[in-house]
């Protein structure tokens, strides 16, 4: 069985993330969407909430599973017998950083990284930008699944 992991913070999951997940789901027998836990990063949603949202919006794919991990991604791959990491690239600047990470991961464990270019309509899309726009009342309804946008608006209202 071919398995891949698609890691990220997913705070919140965007239509760009879903585009990559769906495309990866057609390439691999199983795709694990791994919510990475970074204690130094301030998030709007906790890990369990992000996992719950991801499970909700990825339920259309039978071969997609959601998990979380704290630590080196390659350790997660080793413990779960995953041979490939999927990364979405929006711009050349993403590539510069991700290439170094991919080379380090391969050196450490032999895990390969596959880069998928973002679909043009999502090439600018980042969770941090979505949160910023929504914080100031901008319309983000076309950038997120409806259920996620509703949760984002509710959380922002709670924090005001």
N, C-alpha and C positions, 0 to 999 in steps of 0.2 A: 504494500500500500504506500502510495506517495503522500507524504505529509509535509505541510509547511506551517510556519507560524507568521502571523502578521502582527507585530508588536506596536504599541502606541499608548498614549495617555488617554485618548478618546474622551476629552473633557470639554465639550461633549462630542459624540460621534456625529460626523457630518455626511452629507451626500457624497463628498469626495472619498471618504473612508469606505462608504458602502459600494462605490464604484470599483474600488480596488478589491474589496472582499468578494464581490460578485464575479469579477474577472478571474481572481485566484481560485474561486470555487469551481470554475470550469476547467482549471488546469490540474488540480490536485484532488486526490481521493478524499483528503481531509484538510481543512484549514482551521488552525487554532488562532482565534483572535485573542491575543494576550494583552491584558491591561497591565502595563508596567507600573510598579509602585516606586515612586521617587519621593522619599521623605523630605527632600529639599525643595520640592515643587509644590506651590500652593494651588490647590484645585478647587473648583466650584462644587463638584460632586465627589463623594467618597468612592472608594473602589467598588463596594457592593452596588452602589447606584449605577455606576458606569457599566458594570457587568450586566445588571438587570436591563438597562437601556439597550445594550448591545444584543442581548438575547432576544429582546422584543423585535428589534429591527433586522436581525439576521435569520429569523425563524423561517423565512422562505427558502433557505438553503439547508438541505438535510445534512450536508457534509461540513457544516461550519459549527464549531464549538467555541465557547467563550471560557477563558480562564484568566488568572492573574498571576503575577510573579514579581518577587522582590529579589534582586540580585542580577548576576550576569545572565544575559539572554542565552548565551551558549550553554550555560549550565542547565537552563530549562530545556533546551534542545536535546542535550545529552540525556537528561532524566526521562524525557518523553519520546526518545527515538525519532527526533525530527531532524531531517537532513537539509532543509531549506528555510531561509528567512525571506519573506516578501516585504519589500519596501516600496512605497509610492514616492515618486519624484515629481515635484512641481516645477522646479527651476534648476538651473545649473548650480546655484548655491547649495541646494539640497544634495546634489551629486558629490560635490567636494567633501562634505562632511560624511555622507553615507559611504562613500568609497573607502575612506580610512577605516570606518567601523567594520565594513564588510571584510576588508583585508585582515584586520585584527581578529575578527571572529573566525575566519578561515584558518589563520595561523594557529589559533588556540585549539580548535576542535575539528577543522575540516568541513564545517558547515558552510554551505554556499548561500549567497544572497542573490536573489533575483530582483532586479529593479523594474518596476512597471511605471511608465510615464503616466502622469495624471491626464485624464481626459481634458481637452481644452476648456470645457465649461467649468472645470474645477481647479484649474492650474494656479489660481490665486488663493484658494480656500484653505484656511487654517482655523482650528478651533479657537485659538486665542483672538483672532480677528473677529470671528463670529460673536464671541463673548463681548468684545469691546463695542462692536456695532450695536448689539442688543442692549448693552448697558446704557447707551445714550439714546435709546428709543428707535434705532434703525430697524428696518424690515429685514429679517433674516429668514423669512418663511420659505424662500426658495433654496436655502442653503442646507437645511436640515429636514429630516423626516418630521412630519406634523407632530407626532407624539413627543419627539425630542424637543422641538421648538416650544411646545406647551410646557414641558418640564423646565426648560431653560428660563422661560418668562416667569414661571412660578417661583423658581429659585432666586432670580434677580429681584423680584418683588419682595421676597422674604428678607433679602439682605439690604434693602434700601432703608 
